[in-house]
Amino acid sequence: MHASLPYDETVFLWTPDEGFGFYEIGDIVENERPARAVAFDPKTLRVSTHHVTDYIINPIKRIYRVTLESGREVLVTKDHNLFTLDANGGVTRIASENAEGSHVMVPGTLPRSPTEESALDLLSLFEGDDEIIVYASDGMGDVAWTDDVASPSRRHYDSRDAAPLSCISSATAPKKADVAFKQSDYRLPRDLELTPEFGWVLGFYIAEGSARRKQVQFGNKDEALLDRVEEWFEGYDASIYRRKGDTGVERLTVCSALWSKIIRELAGSGSEKDIPDRAWNWPDEVLRELHEGLLDGDGSRRESRDTLYTSNGSLASGAMYLAARLGLHSSTYSRERETYIPMSDVTTSGIEHAVDTATDPHKRGQYVPVPSELLRTLRNEAGLTMREAADAMGYSSKSSISNVENGEYETVKRDTLRRFREAYAATDANTRRLDQILREDVRFEEVVNVEETDRVEPTYDLEVQPNGRTIENFLGGKGGVFLSNTAGLCDPGYQGQITLELSNLGTAPVALSPGMRVSQLTFTELRSPAARPYGAERGSKYQDQDGPQASRIGDDPEFVGETGETDPGSENDATTADSSEGG
């Protein structure tokens, strides 16, 4: 099976050039762009970044849309795998065509950027822009004058220790420099500090602002919110104008071509305003206030949840990723709605997206696939009968224990799982796997719909298996869903017979007959000899194997603890994920 996505499906990656952001998977694969994927470790369920180790283009296939209860969506092939838990608490895969009704993995958190920014470098933001002028009293360094800058203009710039940004590089320009919009004396320092208040102002703009070439405008009936905007811009000596209209909406205008250019470059303008890609490389405290600014601008707050409203589907998806980064639960829905825009005094109709966020929602994200066998094993390890376990957890009947252990429920609340964990941990039973599940780096949401689209096209995949480790997942889609990579690869240098493992993930039997086509082999020609071929020097486990072989991934060091015992819950997912070696 290949976990394949269409060219334009977005994946959330970190790249050396741009840091965290959303990328079309087709662009990443076709250009083999170096990247790190946000992925969970099947052994620990920790979410972090891991190197993308291969780029795969698959044959033309039909595309399906998978929708989760929270409104998350992803476009994939029919046989694409999602992740869930098995009865032992191990990670297992389920094909998207059979996933409806199952609870699959989504991110409960997102990692901070390996290249986190503390300041916004305006020269880097505007690289090569001929409307931006750079000033440096200590000298400009190397200036590559272009033909369209006449000699008199060069002398003028030299006399003012200045140069157009189009003639210098941000990499070689002085760190202590100022920037200005051409033909304007208003300047800002090259490095704009990324403070929480800056995050709030930007979030408020995305929700409630607009920008033209030489001004940024905010409109709201709450004067206190506009006071906050004004105070921040006044800290940079910006020119500000305020006026209250007949409708009670007050407008605050920042009269500055430079600020307009900064804001538009970061977040856009009009109905397509969005969370900047580069914001994912900002500190959590800045992003937390950006989220607050979004809600203050175009949201509502309730005791149990906050809701952001937007007509921009991309912003709704980004807000769900932002919620995960901040450790919040999120869900989204959309509806047709007429909207009055006070700043423009017009009424429009279209799709409105609502994104709910909460720290402790009643349902979504609170249910976990039941690890029934793991719980039975822990009870036996604790030396408790069902009656004793029920008493320890405060249940009135042992049926509360037996129903969970015997698979009467497909899911249980996290709070229920915590009661099991506390009771068994008190007896010194090894509850490490339960701890990993309860940590909430990953959460689980129900697949509510899998539908065929009219798209039939080439598909793309990423391999995430750093240093041979079984990671094989990455994050993508609207709102964020963990996507499986299961391409079976035989490394260069392998010799021996190949074992093909077949699993029926459906409920009905499948008859196999001699001569039936059940698999295919695809050969890739290397451009140069393998730097690290498969074989004895690598300690490869399947070289020269003869006949069908069972998985041996349990022998790998990363699956064996300090005591020499295999990590609980790792055996099942290891068996099905060991396809990158010859077995």
Secondary structure, DSSP 8 states (H G I E B T S, - for coil): ----EETT-EEEEEETTTEEEEEEHHHHHHTT---EEEEE-TTT--EEEEE--EEEEEEEEEEEEEEETTS-EEEEETT-EEEEE-TTS-EEEEEGGG-TT-EEEEES-----TT--SEEEHHHHTTT-TTEEEE-TT--------TTS-HHHHHHHHHTTEEEGGGS-TTTS-SS-EEEETT---EEESEEE--HHHHHHHHHHHHHEEEETTEEEEEES-HHHHHHHHHHHHTTT--EEEEE-TTS-EEEEE--HHHHHHHHHHH-SGGG----GGGGGS-HHHHHHHHHHHHHHHEEE-SS-EEEEES-HHHHHHHHHHHHHTT-EEEEEEEEEEEEETTTTEEEEEEEEEEEEESS-SSTT-EEE--HHHHHHHHHHHT--HHHHHHHHT-SSTHHHHHHHTTS-SEEEHHHHHHHHHHHHTTT---HHHHHHHT-SEEEEEEEEEEEEEEEEEEEEEE--GGG----EEEETBTTEEEE-------TT--B---------SSS-----TT-----------SS--SS-SSGGGT-SSTTB-S-----GGGSGGGB-TTS-B-TTHHHHHHHH-TTS--
